[in-house]
Amino acid sequence: MLNEFFPEIPKIPYEGPDSRNPLAFKYYQPKKKVGDKTMEEHLRFSVAYWHTLTGTGGDPFGVATNLRPWLSITDPMAQAAARMRACFEILEKLDVPFFCFHDRDIAPEGATLRETNRNLDTIVEQARELIASTGKKLLWGTACLFAHPRYVHGAATSCNADVYAYAAAQVKKAIEVTHSLGGQNYVFWGGREGYDSLINTDMGLELDNLGRFLHMAVDYAKEIGFTGQFLIEPKPMEPTAHQYDSDVEACLNFLRKYDLLPHFKINIEQNHAILAGHTYQHEIYTARINGVLGSLDANEGAFLLGWDTDQMATNLYEAIFPLYEVLKAGGLAPGGLNFDAKLRRGSFEPDDIFIGHVAAMDTYARALEVAHRLLESRELEDFVQDRYASYRDGIGAKIVRGEVGFKELEAYALEHDQITNRSGRREMLEAIVNRYL
């Protein structure tokens, strides 16, 4: 199996920073210790099935460009079986421990839901055998509740109760499949859970129905013994004008309102953070301080474009602070770093799959080492701690302990109205970061 689809691609070696070989790692060494964990344990890399195996290279302005060895197979189920074998060949040659998929990525829809489920069961059995023989693992599964025309008005937020029921059946099956393959997480990305216009939308009912839907998922997971982590993935727009899971704070608000917070954490994507008007670090930081950091989708967005480009992550600076936050959180497990990233449309040859992943894996490996050294030095941590020193004693400590109100603070301010602030020294701190690159 190892050379069935990519016979000219070897198992990717480590050759070090001086290598000029695009099919060799310069920084990623799975067993290298960074602090108390190996790189593999810190990063928990995963290949995204939808971009890597079923992505076409098409975009809103052009048709498919990708050349893939399995595309010559015309029978849909035979092609699905070939893609699954190719997935594990990619995992083995890249030495990536995990993969992720939507149900419809791995098996085609049939004429009926029963036929679709039979197709899925066939490919899942194949995946189970490949997992057993290779030791690779499923990081997370999910259901595709956005591509088919039945979901034109949403799934768990659809105006059509029949669609809601179908979506529930599909998620039930996807949770079963994820559980049967030993999946460590299950993701809800509400691709069409939102609205295009409020003129024709009952937003209150839609949100209530989504809350009910997720409680049903929690109940069913308990019923079948699935103990994996449930994750929600935020995105502000696209394909809908407004999605209900628009960013981490919106997800937190939703989870708290519907009493779902004990059951869910957040899967954060860099490109979605950009679309929400945030940085990747902001979203991860927000999740971390609220105890809901679950997993990461690793990609990049094009800062000059207002849509979801899902590029392979190669910007070292943009990767450092997300991993800084991960280290402060104590790690991602049972989540991981999933390469929810597609090659550029012009990178269409089969070996580009490996070149793209090597580039991204090296980016995160180097960023991990920089982030770890920076955190260990405490240069940023000590500055921040000192900046807020006024809250550790005196009136600041009383504010933090909740011992004062407006009257007490007014009395204090009347006696201490000559205020001196200190510089935030942003430029100095950014220069400190640059020393670690």
LINTAVEN-V345698 format. One record per residue. N is the residue number from 1. PSI is psi in whole degrees, -180 to 180 (* if undefined). Layout:
BEGIN
n=N psi=PSI
n=N psi=PSI
END
This chain:
BEGIN
n=1 psi=-30
n=2 psi=-29
n=3 psi=29
n=4 psi=-44
n=5 psi=-27
n=6 psi=63
n=7 psi=-22
n=8 psi=-6
n=9 psi=120
n=10 psi=173
n=11 psi=128
n=12 psi=121
n=13 psi=167
n=14 psi=124
n=15 psi=-4
n=16 psi=169
n=17 psi=-24
n=18 psi=-6
n=19 psi=145
n=20 psi=12
n=21 psi=116
n=22 psi=-15
n=23 psi=39
n=24 psi=145
n=25 psi=137
n=26 psi=-28
n=27 psi=-30
n=28 psi=119
n=29 psi=105
n=30 psi=-38
n=31 psi=3
n=32 psi=132
n=33 psi=132
n=34 psi=102
n=35 psi=-131
n=36 psi=7
n=37 psi=158
n=38 psi=164
n=39 psi=-41
n=40 psi=-40
n=41 psi=-38
n=42 psi=-50
n=43 psi=-34
n=44 psi=58
n=45 psi=148
n=46 psi=142
n=47 psi=131
n=48 psi=115
n=49 psi=-41
n=50 psi=-40
n=51 psi=-42
n=52 psi=-37
n=53 psi=-34
n=54 psi=-5
n=55 psi=145
n=56 psi=-17
n=57 psi=-1
n=58 psi=160
n=59 psi=179
n=60 psi=-11
n=61 psi=1
n=62 psi=158
n=63 psi=180
n=64 psi=144
n=65 psi=-18
n=66 psi=134
n=67 psi=118
n=68 psi=138
n=69 psi=-23
n=70 psi=-8
n=71 psi=-15
n=72 psi=-12
n=73 psi=119
n=74 psi=-28
n=75 psi=124
n=76 psi=-41
n=77 psi=-37
n=78 psi=-38
n=79 psi=-39
n=80 psi=-41
n=81 psi=-39
n=82 psi=-42
n=83 psi=-39
n=84 psi=-41
n=85 psi=-40
n=86 psi=-37
n=87 psi=-47
n=88 psi=-28
n=89 psi=-43
n=90 psi=-46
n=91 psi=-43
n=92 psi=-42
n=93 psi=-31
n=94 psi=-11
n=95 psi=45
n=96 psi=130
n=97 psi=-20
n=98 psi=161
n=99 psi=162
n=100 psi=151
n=101 psi=156
n=102 psi=153
n=103 psi=-41
n=104 psi=-8
n=105 psi=-40
n=106 psi=-19
n=107 psi=141
n=108 psi=155
n=109 psi=146
n=110 psi=-170
n=111 psi=-25
n=112 psi=166
n=113 psi=-37
n=114 psi=-44
n=115 psi=-40
n=116 psi=-44
n=117 psi=-36
n=118 psi=-42
n=119 psi=-44
n=120 psi=-43
n=121 psi=-38
n=122 psi=-47
n=123 psi=-34
n=124 psi=-39
n=125 psi=-40
n=126 psi=-44
n=127 psi=-39
n=128 psi=-42
n=129 psi=-40
n=130 psi=-38
n=131 psi=-44
n=132 psi=-36
n=133 psi=-21
n=134 psi=-22
n=135 psi=2
n=136 psi=161
n=137 psi=159
n=138 psi=115
n=139 psi=-49
n=140 psi=154
n=141 psi=166
n=142 psi=173
n=143 psi=140
n=144 psi=100
n=145 psi=37
n=146 psi=-20
n=147 psi=-42
n=148 psi=146
n=149 psi=-23
n=150 psi=-24
n=151 psi=24
n=152 psi=-31
n=153 psi=19
n=154 psi=-180
n=155 psi=-83
n=156 psi=-10
n=157 psi=19
n=158 psi=150
n=159 psi=-5
n=160 psi=117
n=161 psi=-29
n=162 psi=-38
n=163 psi=-42
n=164 psi=-45
n=165 psi=-42
n=166 psi=-44
n=167 psi=-41
n=168 psi=-43
n=169 psi=-40
n=170 psi=-42
n=171 psi=-39
n=172 psi=-48
n=173 psi=-41
n=174 psi=-38
n=175 psi=-41
n=176 psi=-45
n=177 psi=-46
n=178 psi=-44
n=179 psi=-44
n=180 psi=-26
n=181 psi=6
n=182 psi=26
n=183 psi=139
n=184 psi=-13
n=185 psi=164
n=186 psi=129
n=187 psi=139
n=188 psi=111
n=189 psi=115
n=190 psi=71
n=191 psi=-38
n=192 psi=23
n=193 psi=82
n=194 psi=-156
n=195 psi=155
n=196 psi=-30
n=197 psi=140
n=198 psi=-14
n=199 psi=-36
n=200 psi=25
n=201 psi=134
n=202 psi=86
n=203 psi=-36
n=204 psi=-47
n=205 psi=-43
n=206 psi=-45
n=207 psi=-41
n=208 psi=-43
n=209 psi=-38
n=210 psi=-41
n=211 psi=-42
n=212 psi=-42
n=213 psi=-46
n=214 psi=-33
n=215 psi=-38
n=216 psi=-41
n=217 psi=-44
n=218 psi=-45
n=219 psi=-42
n=220 psi=-37
n=221 psi=-43
n=222 psi=-39
n=223 psi=-39
n=224 psi=-2
n=225 psi=20
n=226 psi=118
n=227 psi=9
n=228 psi=164
n=229 psi=131
n=230 psi=137
n=231 psi=144
n=232 psi=136
n=233 psi=116
n=234 psi=149
n=235 psi=135
n=236 psi=-26
n=237 psi=179
n=238 psi=96
n=239 psi=-22
n=240 psi=165
n=241 psi=-37
n=242 psi=123
n=243 psi=143
n=244 psi=-23
n=245 psi=55
n=246 psi=-36
n=247 psi=-178
n=248 psi=-42
n=249 psi=-38
n=250 psi=-41
n=251 psi=-42
n=252 psi=-45
n=253 psi=-45
n=254 psi=-48
n=255 psi=-39
n=256 psi=-43
n=257 psi=-41
n=258 psi=17
n=259 psi=43
n=260 psi=-6
n=261 psi=-35
n=262 psi=-16
n=263 psi=-8
n=264 psi=146
n=265 psi=-177
n=266 psi=135
n=267 psi=116
n=268 psi=134
n=269 psi=137
n=270 psi=-46
n=271 psi=-37
n=272 psi=-35
n=273 psi=-42
n=274 psi=-45
n=275 psi=-28
n=276 psi=-1
n=277 psi=20
n=278 psi=172
n=279 psi=161
n=280 psi=-44
n=281 psi=-42
n=282 psi=-48
n=283 psi=-42
n=284 psi=-42
n=285 psi=-46
n=286 psi=-43
n=287 psi=-41
n=288 psi=-49
n=289 psi=-13
n=290 psi=6
n=291 psi=27
n=292 psi=18
n=293 psi=117
n=294 psi=-53
n=295 psi=166
n=296 psi=139
n=297 psi=120
n=298 psi=112
n=299 psi=-172
n=300 psi=152
n=301 psi=162
n=302 psi=115
n=303 psi=-20
n=304 psi=-2
n=305 psi=142
n=306 psi=35
n=307 psi=173
n=308 psi=90
n=309 psi=-22
n=310 psi=54
n=311 psi=154
n=312 psi=137
n=313 psi=113
n=314 psi=1
n=315 psi=105
n=316 psi=-47
n=317 psi=-40
n=318 psi=-18
n=319 psi=-19
n=320 psi=-52
n=321 psi=-30
n=322 psi=-43
n=323 psi=-29
n=324 psi=-44
n=325 psi=-38
n=326 psi=-44
n=327 psi=-41
n=328 psi=-29
n=329 psi=-10
n=330 psi=8
n=331 psi=178
n=332 psi=-22
n=333 psi=138
n=334 psi=7
n=335 psi=-170
n=336 psi=-168
n=337 psi=102
n=338 psi=128
n=339 psi=76
n=340 psi=67
n=341 psi=140
n=342 psi=149
n=343 psi=153
n=344 psi=152
n=345 psi=-31
n=346 psi=-8
n=347 psi=77
n=348 psi=-5
n=349 psi=154
n=350 psi=-38
n=351 psi=-16
n=352 psi=-27
n=353 psi=-46
n=354 psi=-41
n=355 psi=-44
n=356 psi=-44
n=357 psi=-39
n=358 psi=-45
n=359 psi=-44
n=360 psi=-41
n=361 psi=-39
n=362 psi=-39
n=363 psi=-48
n=364 psi=-32
n=365 psi=-46
n=366 psi=-42
n=367 psi=-37
n=368 psi=-45
n=369 psi=-41
n=370 psi=-48
n=371 psi=-40
n=372 psi=-44
n=373 psi=-41
n=374 psi=-43
n=375 psi=-41
n=376 psi=-35
n=377 psi=-28
n=378 psi=17
n=379 psi=-43
n=380 psi=-41
n=381 psi=-43
n=382 psi=-37
n=383 psi=-46
n=384 psi=-43
n=385 psi=-43
n=386 psi=-35
n=387 psi=-32
n=388 psi=23
n=389 psi=-27
n=390 psi=-13
n=391 psi=5
n=392 psi=-13
n=393 psi=177
n=394 psi=-143
n=395 psi=-33
n=396 psi=-42
n=397 psi=-36
n=398 psi=-37
n=399 psi=-48
n=400 psi=-38
n=401 psi=-4
n=402 psi=30
n=403 psi=-2
n=404 psi=157
n=405 psi=-166
n=406 psi=-38
n=407 psi=-44
n=408 psi=-38
n=409 psi=-34
n=410 psi=-45
n=411 psi=-41
n=412 psi=-46
n=413 psi=-34
n=414 psi=-30
n=415 psi=-13
n=416 psi=55
n=417 psi=2
n=418 psi=95
n=419 psi=137
n=420 psi=121
n=421 psi=162
n=422 psi=155
n=423 psi=143
n=424 psi=-16
n=425 psi=45
n=426 psi=-44
n=427 psi=-39
n=428 psi=-43
n=429 psi=-39
n=430 psi=-35
n=431 psi=-35
n=432 psi=-46
n=433 psi=-44
n=434 psi=-29
n=435 psi=-25
n=436 psi=-8
n=437 psi=*
END
